[in-house]
Amino acid sequence: MFVTFLKFAENRTGARDFMPAHNDWIAQGCADGVFFCVGSLQAAAGGAILPHGESRDAYDASIAADPFVVQRVVTAEA
């Protein structure tokens, strides 16, 4: 199992613009059974994801496809 922290980055102010795409990405990960648990970090620092049943390479590719990661709203720390 892996844990990824999505911590706000240089384009944090763009979160509102990319939130719908980020939420769709999360919903798809949950529907596909890739994400076991998704939640927010305290003090509005970002979020965290617990995956389920993915290889590390497949999981890393999924995280890299998050619109928040692509747009540098967050950085992914795994």
Order of alpha helices (4+ residues) and beta strands (2+ residues): beta-alpha-beta-beta-alpha-alpha-beta
